[in-house]
Amino acid sequence: MTVAASPFLESIRAHMLVRRYSRRTVSAYLYWIKYFIIFHNKKHPQDLGAIEVEQFLTWLATERQVSAGTQTVALNSLAYLYNKFLNKPLGELGHFRRSKRQAKLPTVLTVGEVGALLSTLNGSHRLMAAMLYGSGLRRIELVRLRVKDVDFDFHQLKIWQGKGEKHRLTTLAPELVPLLKRQIQQVQLTLQEDSENPNYAGVWMPNALGRKYPTAARSLNWQYLFPASKLSIDPQSGQIRRHHIDESALNKLIKQAAKAANIPKIVSCHTLRHSFATHLLQSGADIRTVQQQLGHSDVTTTEIYTHVLKQGAQGVKSPLSGLMQGWQQPSV
């Protein structure tokens, strides 16, 4: 998602970056702010207000028919614009048409299909896919993992600022420990090579930790667990760093693996997270425990996975099943 540069939008970008918003959030907010301005015939937002925001949000729901999630992102973008950037609070916004939220049934792999998918991968690729499934991670959570976030003693992963800026702990399969230690050894070798580059500034450090711990950016603990294959220029500081692997590349990897495993379902990184949750419930795990593992704020979000545990829609046995018991199966 790209947004054409303008002095106004660039000032918003700078305002957000100073407050350590992620690049993804900055890009999304700028997109909807620009869209809002265009919708109102390029009037300056300073001359608009709550009424115009509600008109825009209603139009998104009725004309564009965007999802509830997309409408929420647009709302959050404009709330930031007025409440934090322009310092012109919108107040309560209750007079706009809300998009209908339709619950999506998740695609879930069987245990056998997960095994087939993993068998098509090798090395760090297999490790990443195994962690998506074995720990129920979102793909962005996986790529943002640092060496220090792996707790070998208690077999858990520390997820910092996941969805909703929440922290949590999630399980780590003991079987992955040897592979993880091998991966960390590779990260250490990469760090040693990078350190020989006089222009290397170390890994990006969150918030003010870079100033508080000036040597941490070059320490092994703070390196990304799955680093990018090449050094790159940090667009914010202009310094040379090694970022983490690109999340879109990870999704392509999983799709290719599913195709190679001849899995007919539409598979993505999130499919492995869905499978993690469903298989945990299937094995008898308490739904509250699964909720904590996934980092869901509301248990009703987790409850959608219980559908897979029922035979047939809502656990109802079709009346045709009893009728067909006496039928002779046709020969093939």
C-alpha positions as CSV (number, residue, x, y, z in Angstrom):
1,M,0.0,0.0,0.0
2,T,1.7,3.2,-1.2
3,V,0.7,6.8,-0.7
4,A,1.8,9.6,-2.9
5,A,4.0,12.1,-1.0
6,S,2.6,15.5,0.0
7,P,3.9,17.9,2.7
8,F,0.8,17.3,4.8
9,L,0.9,13.5,4.6
10,E,4.7,13.5,5.1
11,S,4.2,15.5,8.3
12,I,1.7,12.9,9.5
13,R,4.2,10.2,8.7
14,A,6.9,11.9,10.7
15,H,4.5,12.4,13.6
16,M,3.7,8.7,13.7
17,L,7.3,7.5,13.3
18,V,8.5,9.6,16.2
19,R,5.8,7.8,18.3
20,R,7.2,4.4,17.1
21,Y,4.2,3.3,15.1
22,S,5.0,0.4,12.8
23,R,5.6,1.0,9.1
24,R,2.6,-1.1,8.3
25,T,0.4,1.0,10.5
26,V,1.8,4.3,9.2
27,S,1.2,3.1,5.6
28,A,-2.4,2.0,6.3
29,Y,-3.3,5.2,8.2
30,L,-1.8,7.5,5.4
31,Y,-3.8,5.5,2.8
32,W,-7.1,6.1,4.5
33,I,-6.4,9.7,5.4
34,K,-5.6,10.4,1.8
35,Y,-8.7,8.6,0.7
36,F,-10.8,10.7,3.1
37,I,-9.3,13.9,1.7
38,I,-10.0,12.9,-1.9
39,F,-13.6,11.8,-1.0
40,H,-14.2,15.4,0.3
41,N,-12.9,17.0,-2.9
42,K,-9.4,17.5,-1.5
43,K,-10.6,19.9,1.3
44,H,-8.1,20.2,4.1
45,P,-9.0,18.0,7.1
46,Q,-8.7,21.1,9.3
47,D,-11.9,22.4,7.6
48,L,-13.7,19.2,8.1
49,G,-14.9,17.4,11.2
50,A,-17.0,14.6,12.7
51,I,-19.9,15.0,10.3
52,E,-17.6,14.5,7.3
53,V,-15.9,11.6,9.0
54,E,-19.2,9.9,9.5
55,Q,-20.2,10.5,5.9
56,F,-17.0,8.9,4.7
57,L,-17.4,5.9,7.0
58,T,-21.0,5.4,5.9
59,W,-20.0,5.6,2.2
60,L,-17.3,2.9,2.8
61,A,-20.0,0.6,4.2
62,T,-22.8,1.2,1.8
63,E,-21.1,2.0,-1.5
64,R,-17.7,0.3,-1.2
65,Q,-19.1,-2.5,1.0
66,V,-15.9,-2.9,2.9
67,S,-15.5,-5.4,5.7
68,A,-16.0,-4.4,9.3
69,G,-12.3,-4.7,9.9
70,T,-11.4,-2.4,7.0
71,Q,-13.9,0.2,8.2
72,T,-12.4,0.0,11.6
73,V,-8.9,0.7,10.2
74,A,-10.3,3.7,8.4
75,L,-12.0,5.0,11.6
76,N,-8.7,4.5,13.6
77,S,-6.8,6.4,10.9
78,L,-9.1,9.4,11.0
79,A,-9.3,9.3,14.8
80,Y,-5.5,9.5,14.9
81,L,-5.5,12.4,12.4
82,Y,-8.0,14.5,14.4
83,N,-7.3,13.4,18.0
84,K,-3.6,13.2,18.0
85,F,-2.2,15.1,14.9
86,L,-4.6,18.0,14.4
87,N,-5.5,18.1,18.1
88,K,-9.1,18.5,17.1
89,P,-11.0,15.7,18.9
90,L,-13.8,14.1,17.0
91,G,-15.8,13.1,20.1
92,E,-18.3,10.3,20.0
93,L,-18.9,9.0,16.5
94,G,-22.2,7.1,16.5
95,H,-24.1,8.3,13.4
96,F,-22.6,6.3,10.6
97,R,-23.5,3.0,9.0
98,R,-21.4,0.2,10.3
99,S,-20.2,-2.6,8.0
100,K,-21.6,-6.0,8.9
101,R,-19.1,-8.3,10.5
102,Q,-19.5,-11.8,9.0
103,A,-17.8,-14.5,10.9
104,K,-15.4,-16.5,8.7
105,L,-15.0,-20.2,9.1
106,P,-11.3,-20.9,9.3
107,T,-9.6,-23.3,7.0
108,V,-8.0,-26.1,9.1
109,L,-5.6,-28.8,8.0
110,T,-5.7,-32.3,9.4
111,V,-2.7,-33.4,11.4
112,G,-1.7,-35.6,8.4
113,E,-1.8,-32.6,6.1
114,V,0.4,-30.5,8.4
115,G,2.9,-33.3,8.4
116,A,2.8,-33.6,4.6
117,L,3.3,-29.8,4.3
118,L,6.3,-29.8,6.7
119,S,7.9,-32.7,4.9
120,T,8.2,-30.6,1.7
121,L,10.4,-28.1,3.5
122,N,14.0,-28.1,4.8
123,G,16.2,-26.1,7.1
124,S,15.0,-22.8,8.3
125,H,12.0,-23.0,6.1
126,R,10.7,-26.1,7.8
127,L,11.5,-24.5,11.2
128,M,9.5,-21.4,10.5
129,A,6.5,-23.4,9.3
130,A,6.8,-25.7,12.3
131,M,6.8,-22.8,14.6
132,L,3.7,-21.2,13.0
133,Y,1.8,-24.5,13.6
134,G,3.5,-25.6,16.8
135,S,3.2,-22.3,18.6
136,G,0.1,-20.8,16.9
137,L,2.0,-17.7,15.8
138,R,0.8,-15.0,13.4
139,R,3.3,-14.6,10.6
140,I,4.4,-11.1,11.7
141,E,5.0,-12.5,15.2
142,L,7.2,-15.1,13.8
143,V,9.4,-12.9,11.7
144,R,9.8,-10.3,14.5
145,L,11.1,-12.9,17.0
146,R,14.5,-12.2,18.3
147,V,17.0,-14.7,19.7
148,K,16.3,-13.5,23.3
149,D,12.6,-14.4,22.8
150,V,13.2,-18.1,22.8
151,D,13.0,-19.6,26.3
152,F,14.7,-23.0,26.2
153,D,14.3,-23.6,29.9
154,F,10.5,-23.4,30.0
155,H,9.9,-24.3,26.3
156,Q,8.0,-21.1,25.5
157,L,8.2,-18.1,23.2
158,K,7.9,-14.5,24.3
159,I,5.7,-12.5,22.0
160,W,6.2,-8.7,22.4
161,Q,3.6,-6.3,21.1
162,G,1.5,-8.7,19.2
163,K,-1.9,-7.7,17.8
164,G,-3.4,-5.0,19.9
165,E,0.2,-4.2,21.3
166,K,-0.2,-7.1,23.7
167,H,2.5,-9.3,25.2
168,R,2.1,-13.0,25.7
169,L,3.8,-16.4,26.2
170,T,3.1,-19.3,23.9
171,T,4.3,-22.9,23.9
172,L,7.4,-24.1,22.2
173,A,7.6,-27.8,21.1
174,P,10.7,-29.4,22.7
175,E,11.3,-31.2,19.4
176,L,12.2,-27.9,17.8
177,V,15.0,-27.1,20.3
178,P,17.9,-28.6,18.3
179,L,16.7,-26.9,15.1
180,L,16.4,-23.6,17.0
181,K,19.9,-23.8,18.5
182,R,21.3,-24.5,15.0
183,Q,19.4,-21.5,13.7
184,I,20.8,-19.3,16.4
185,Q,24.3,-20.5,15.5
186,Q,23.7,-19.4,11.9
187,V,22.4,-16.0,13.2
188,Q,25.7,-15.7,15.1
189,L,27.8,-16.4,12.0
190,T,25.8,-13.8,10.1
191,L,26.3,-11.3,12.9
192,Q,30.0,-11.8,12.8
193,E,30.1,-11.2,9.1
194,D,28.0,-8.1,9.4
195,S,30.2,-6.7,12.2
196,E,33.1,-6.7,9.8
197,N,31.3,-4.1,7.7
198,P,32.4,-0.7,9.0
199,N,29.0,0.8,7.9
200,Y,26.9,-1.8,9.8
201,A,24.9,-0.1,12.5
202,G,23.5,-3.2,14.2
203,V,19.9,-4.4,14.3
204,W,17.0,-2.0,14.7
205,M,16.1,-1.5,18.4
206,P,12.6,-0.8,19.6
207,N,11.6,2.4,21.3
208,A,14.4,4.1,23.2
209,L,16.3,0.9,24.0
210,G,18.9,1.8,21.4
211,R,20.0,4.8,23.4
212,K,19.7,3.1,26.7
213,Y,21.7,0.1,25.6
214,P,24.0,1.3,22.9
215,T,25.8,-2.0,22.4
216,A,22.7,-4.2,22.3
217,A,22.1,-3.7,18.6
218,R,25.3,-5.7,17.9
219,S,24.6,-8.4,20.6
220,L,23.4,-11.8,19.6
221,N,20.3,-11.7,21.9
222,W,18.8,-8.8,20.0
223,Q,19.3,-10.2,16.5
224,Y,16.2,-11.4,14.6
225,L,15.8,-15.1,14.8
226,F,15.1,-15.3,11.0
227,P,17.2,-12.5,9.5
228,A,16.9,-11.2,5.9
229,S,19.4,-12.6,3.4
230,K,20.8,-9.1,2.7
231,L,21.7,-5.9,4.5
232,S,19.4,-3.0,3.8
233,I,19.1,0.7,4.5
234,D,16.8,1.7,7.4
235,P,14.4,4.2,5.7
236,Q,14.0,6.0,9.0
237,S,17.6,6.5,10.0
238,G,19.4,5.9,6.8
239,Q,21.7,3.4,8.5
240,I,22.7,0.0,7.2
241,R,21.0,-2.8,9.1
242,R,19.9,-6.4,8.7
243,H,16.1,-6.6,9.0
244,H,14.0,-9.8,9.5
245,I,12.8,-12.0,6.6
246,D,10.0,-10.4,4.7
247,E,6.6,-11.7,5.8
248,S,5.1,-11.8,2.3
249,A,8.0,-14.2,1.3
250,L,6.9,-16.4,4.2
251,N,3.4,-16.6,3.0
252,K,4.6,-17.6,-0.5
253,L,6.7,-20.3,1.0
254,I,3.7,-21.8,2.8
255,K,1.5,-21.7,-0.3
256,Q,4.2,-23.4,-2.3
257,A,4.7,-26.1,0.3
258,A,1.0,-26.8,0.4
259,K,0.9,-27.1,-3.4
260,A,3.9,-29.5,-3.3
261,A,2.1,-31.6,-0.6
262,N,-0.9,-31.8,-2.9
263,I,-3.2,-30.2,-0.3
264,P,-6.4,-29.1,-2.1
265,K,-7.3,-26.4,0.5
266,I,-6.4,-22.7,0.3
267,V,-3.4,-22.6,2.7
268,S,-1.6,-19.6,4.2
269,C,0.5,-18.9,7.3
270,H,-2.7,-18.2,9.2
271,T,-4.1,-21.7,8.2
272,L,-1.3,-23.2,10.4
273,R,-2.4,-20.9,13.3
274,H,-6.0,-22.1,12.8
275,S,-4.8,-25.7,12.8
276,F,-2.9,-25.1,16.0
277,A,-5.9,-23.9,17.8
278,T,-8.3,-26.6,16.5
279,H,-5.9,-29.4,17.2
280,L,-5.3,-28.1,20.8
281,L,-9.0,-28.2,21.4
282,Q,-9.3,-31.6,19.8
283,S,-6.6,-32.9,22.2
284,G,-8.6,-31.7,25.2
285,A,-7.1,-28.3,25.9
286,D,-9.3,-25.9,27.8
287,I,-10.7,-23.1,25.5
288,R,-9.4,-20.4,28.0
289,T,-5.9,-21.9,27.6
290,V,-6.1,-21.8,23.8
291,Q,-7.4,-18.2,24.1
292,Q,-4.3,-17.2,26.0
293,Q,-2.0,-19.1,23.6
294,L,-3.5,-17.2,20.6
295,G,-3.6,-13.9,22.4
296,H,-7.3,-13.3,21.8
297,S,-8.9,-10.6,23.9
298,D,-12.3,-12.2,23.8
299,V,-13.0,-15.9,24.1
300,T,-15.8,-15.7,21.6
301,T,-13.1,-15.2,18.9
302,T,-11.5,-18.5,20.0
303,E,-14.8,-20.4,20.1
304,I,-15.0,-20.4,16.3
305,Y,-12.5,-23.2,16.3
306,T,-14.9,-25.5,18.2
307,H,-16.9,-26.0,14.9
308,V,-14.3,-28.4,13.6
309,L,-14.7,-30.7,16.6
310,K,-18.3,-31.3,15.8
311,Q,-19.4,-33.9,13.3
312,G,-21.6,-32.1,10.7
313,A,-22.9,-28.6,10.9
314,Q,-23.4,-27.6,14.6
315,G,-23.0,-31.3,15.5
316,V,-26.4,-32.3,14.0
317,K,-26.7,-35.7,12.5
318,S,-28.4,-35.7,9.1
319,P,-31.6,-37.8,8.9
320,L,-30.3,-39.2,5.6
321,S,-27.5,-41.0,7.5
322,G,-30.0,-43.4,9.1
323,L,-31.9,-43.9,5.9
324,M,-28.8,-44.8,3.9
325,Q,-27.5,-47.4,6.4
326,G,-29.7,-50.0,4.6
327,W,-28.7,-49.0,1.1
328,Q,-26.4,-51.0,-1.0
329,Q,-23.4,-49.0,-2.0
330,P,-23.1,-48.7,-5.8
331,S,-20.1,-50.3,-7.4
332,V,-17.4,-48.0,-8.8
